[in-house]
Amino acid sequence: MPKMIVSIDGVVIKEVQLTKDRTSLGRRPYNDIVIDNLAVSGEHAVLQMSGNEVFVEDLNSTNGTYLNGKAVKKQQLNNGDTVEIGKYKIKYVNEAASPGFEKTMIIKAGSAGLVAPAGAAAAPAAAPVDGVGATAAIKVMSGAAAGREVALVKVVTTIGKPGVAVAAITKRPQGFVVAHVEGDNKPTLNGTYIGVEPVPLKNGDVLELAGTQMQFVQR
């Protein structure tokens, strides 16, 4: 099934399967792919799927839609193509789902409990990640899931409640970083607000997101 992988500054922030004939992209919350950035128009572009073919079409956006560095109005996508909107890069992948990306974990509204994606392994079962000589995990410290640990074994693990507050923890050769992805409620790291620029994580760091406290643990 084709999918779009959204990233900024080399950090993957979300992955969207193309399951509909028409998938909208823009800043407004009703879009299928929401990018909360002023460089993105409210209704910026649309992805149209016809059989095995997918087309990207710009919806008269303010800053334009680019495909592999060139401005386009409507263009068919090939596997590996990159759609560019502002600072965001959206890679088109039309092959078997890559095992390198984690599905989103969701903080339930009301209970503020961290729910791991299906199939996620609990720490310390994870093997050491490439380039990082220790097993890392997120330990939930408050809410209904307090005490639970989720191993960070994928390239990117996103946590939060879509539309409210979402953060992404990314594995890099030198360690792990965290960045704010979307939502008006910015997460904090050790009491300090973090933005879209990735911030390095250290063992024992405390994240707070949508009222839930989580600790970054590296062994």
C-alpha positions as CSV (number, residue, x, y, z in Angstrom):
1,M,0.0,0.0,0.0
2,P,1.4,3.4,-0.9
3,K,2.3,5.8,1.9
4,M,3.8,9.2,2.5
5,I,6.6,9.8,5.0
6,V,6.7,13.4,6.4
7,S,9.9,14.8,7.7
8,I,11.5,18.1,8.6
9,D,15.3,18.7,8.9
10,G,15.9,15.0,8.5
11,V,13.5,14.0,11.3
12,V,10.6,11.8,10.4
13,I,7.5,13.1,12.1
14,K,4.6,11.1,10.7
15,E,3.8,8.3,8.2
16,V,0.4,8.2,6.4
17,Q,-1.0,5.3,4.4
18,L,-2.8,6.3,1.3
19,T,-6.1,4.4,1.6
20,K,-8.5,6.8,-0.1
21,D,-8.9,8.1,-3.6
22,R,-8.3,11.6,-2.3
23,T,-6.0,12.6,0.5
24,S,-5.8,16.2,1.5
25,L,-2.8,18.0,2.9
26,G,-2.7,21.4,4.6
27,R,-2.5,23.4,7.9
28,R,-6.2,23.1,8.8
29,P,-7.1,20.3,11.2
30,Y,-9.7,18.7,8.9
31,N,-7.0,17.7,6.3
32,D,-6.0,14.0,6.1
33,I,-2.3,15.0,6.5
34,V,-2.1,18.0,8.9
35,I,1.1,20.1,8.9
36,D,0.8,22.8,11.5
37,N,3.1,25.4,10.0
38,L,2.5,28.9,8.7
39,A,4.4,28.1,5.5
40,V,1.7,25.6,4.7
41,S,-1.7,26.8,3.3
42,G,-4.9,25.8,5.0
43,E,-5.7,23.6,2.0
44,H,-2.3,23.2,0.4
45,A,-2.4,20.1,-1.9
46,V,-4.2,16.9,-2.6
47,L,-2.9,13.4,-3.3
48,Q,-5.2,11.6,-5.8
49,M,-5.0,7.8,-6.2
50,S,-6.3,6.1,-9.4
51,G,-5.6,2.4,-9.4
52,N,-1.8,2.0,-8.8
53,E,-1.1,5.6,-9.8
54,V,-0.9,8.5,-7.4
55,F,-0.8,12.2,-8.4
56,V,0.0,15.3,-6.3
57,E,-1.9,18.5,-7.1
58,D,-1.3,21.9,-5.7
59,L,-4.4,23.7,-4.6
60,N,-3.3,27.2,-5.5
61,S,-1.3,27.4,-2.3
62,T,0.6,30.5,-1.2
63,N,4.1,29.0,-1.2
64,G,3.6,26.3,-3.9
65,T,4.2,22.6,-4.0
66,Y,7.5,21.2,-5.2
67,L,8.4,17.7,-6.5
68,N,12.0,16.7,-6.3
69,G,12.9,20.4,-6.2
70,K,10.7,21.6,-9.0
71,A,7.4,23.5,-8.7
72,V,4.4,21.5,-9.9
73,K,0.7,22.0,-10.4
74,K,-0.2,18.4,-10.9
75,Q,2.2,15.5,-11.3
76,Q,2.3,11.7,-11.1
77,L,4.4,10.3,-8.3
78,N,7.0,7.6,-8.7
79,N,8.4,5.5,-5.8
80,G,11.0,7.5,-3.9
81,D,9.8,10.9,-5.1
82,T,9.9,13.7,-2.6
83,V,7.1,16.4,-2.3
84,E,8.4,19.6,-0.7
85,I,6.1,22.1,1.1
86,G,8.0,24.8,3.0
87,K,10.7,23.1,5.1
88,Y,8.7,19.8,5.1
89,K,9.7,16.9,2.9
90,I,7.1,14.2,2.1
91,K,8.5,11.0,0.6
92,Y,6.3,8.8,-1.5
93,V,6.8,5.1,-0.9
94,N,4.9,2.5,-3.0
95,E,6.2,-0.8,-1.8
96,A,5.9,-3.1,1.2
97,A,5.8,-1.2,4.5
98,S,9.3,-0.5,5.9
99,P,10.1,-2.0,9.3
100,G,12.1,1.0,10.2
101,F,9.4,3.3,11.4
102,E,7.3,3.0,14.5
103,K,3.5,3.4,14.6
104,T,2.2,6.3,16.6
105,M,1.5,5.8,20.3
106,I,-1.6,7.5,21.5
107,I,-2.3,9.2,24.9
108,K,-5.9,8.5,25.6
109,A,-8.1,11.5,26.2
110,G,-9.2,11.6,29.8
111,S,-7.0,8.8,31.2
112,A,-3.8,10.4,29.9
113,G,-2.4,6.9,29.7
114,L,0.3,6.0,27.2
115,V,-0.8,3.2,24.9
116,A,1.9,1.3,22.9
117,P,1.3,0.4,19.3
118,A,0.4,-3.1,18.5
119,G,3.5,-5.4,18.6
120,A,5.7,-2.9,20.5
121,A,8.2,-4.6,22.7
122,A,8.6,-3.7,26.4
123,A,12.0,-2.7,27.6
124,P,14.5,-4.3,28.2
125,A,13.7,-6.8,25.5
126,A,15.0,-4.5,22.8
127,A,18.4,-5.1,21.4
128,P,20.9,-2.2,21.2
129,V,20.1,0.2,18.4
130,D,22.5,0.8,15.6
131,G,25.1,3.5,16.5
132,V,23.8,3.8,20.0
133,G,25.4,1.4,22.5
134,A,22.6,1.1,24.9
135,T,18.9,0.0,25.1
136,A,16.6,3.0,25.4
137,A,13.0,3.2,26.5
138,I,10.3,5.6,27.6
139,K,8.9,5.0,31.1
140,V,5.5,6.3,31.9
141,M,5.5,8.1,35.3
142,S,1.9,9.2,35.6
143,G,-1.6,8.3,34.5
144,A,-3.3,4.9,34.0
145,A,-0.2,3.4,32.4
146,A,2.3,4.6,35.1
147,G,5.2,2.2,35.4
148,R,5.0,0.9,31.9
149,E,8.1,1.0,29.6
150,V,8.1,1.1,25.8
151,A,11.4,0.2,24.1
152,L,12.6,2.7,21.5
153,V,13.7,0.2,18.9
154,K,12.5,2.0,15.7
155,V,13.9,4.9,13.8
156,V,11.1,7.2,15.0
157,T,8.6,6.8,17.8
158,T,5.8,9.4,18.0
159,I,3.9,9.9,21.2
160,G,0.9,12.0,22.1
161,K,-2.7,12.8,21.1
162,P,-3.1,13.9,17.5
163,G,-4.5,17.4,17.3
164,V,-3.6,18.2,20.9
165,A,0.1,17.4,21.4
166,V,2.4,15.1,19.5
167,A,6.2,14.7,19.9
168,A,8.7,12.5,18.0
169,I,11.6,10.7,19.4
170,T,14.2,9.9,16.8
171,K,17.2,7.5,16.8
172,R,20.3,9.1,15.4
173,P,23.9,7.7,15.2
174,Q,24.9,9.9,18.2
175,G,21.9,9.2,20.3
176,F,18.2,10.1,20.7
177,V,16.5,13.4,20.1
178,V,13.0,14.7,20.7
179,A,11.0,17.4,18.8
180,H,7.5,18.9,18.9
181,V,5.5,17.7,15.9
182,E,2.0,19.2,16.2
183,G,-0.6,20.6,18.5
184,D,-0.9,23.8,20.5
185,N,0.3,22.2,23.7
186,K,4.0,22.0,23.5
187,P,5.8,19.3,25.4
188,T,8.4,20.0,28.0
189,L,11.7,18.5,28.7
190,N,12.8,18.8,32.3
191,G,10.4,21.7,32.7
192,T,11.5,23.6,29.6
193,Y,9.3,23.8,26.5
194,I,10.7,22.2,23.3
195,G,9.9,23.2,19.7
196,V,10.3,21.7,16.3
197,E,14.1,21.8,16.5
198,P,15.4,18.4,17.8
199,V,16.7,18.4,21.4
200,P,19.2,15.7,22.6
201,L,17.9,13.3,25.2
202,K,19.9,12.1,28.2
203,N,19.3,9.2,30.6
204,G,16.8,10.3,33.2
205,D,15.3,13.2,31.3
206,V,11.6,13.8,32.1
207,L,9.2,14.6,29.3
208,E,5.7,15.9,29.9
209,L,3.1,15.8,27.1
210,A,-0.6,16.4,27.4
211,G,-0.5,16.1,31.1
212,T,1.5,12.8,31.2
213,Q,5.0,12.5,32.5
214,M,7.5,10.2,30.9
215,Q,11.1,9.5,31.6
216,F,13.8,8.7,29.0
217,V,15.8,5.7,30.2
218,Q,19.0,4.6,28.5
219,R,20.9,1.5,29.8
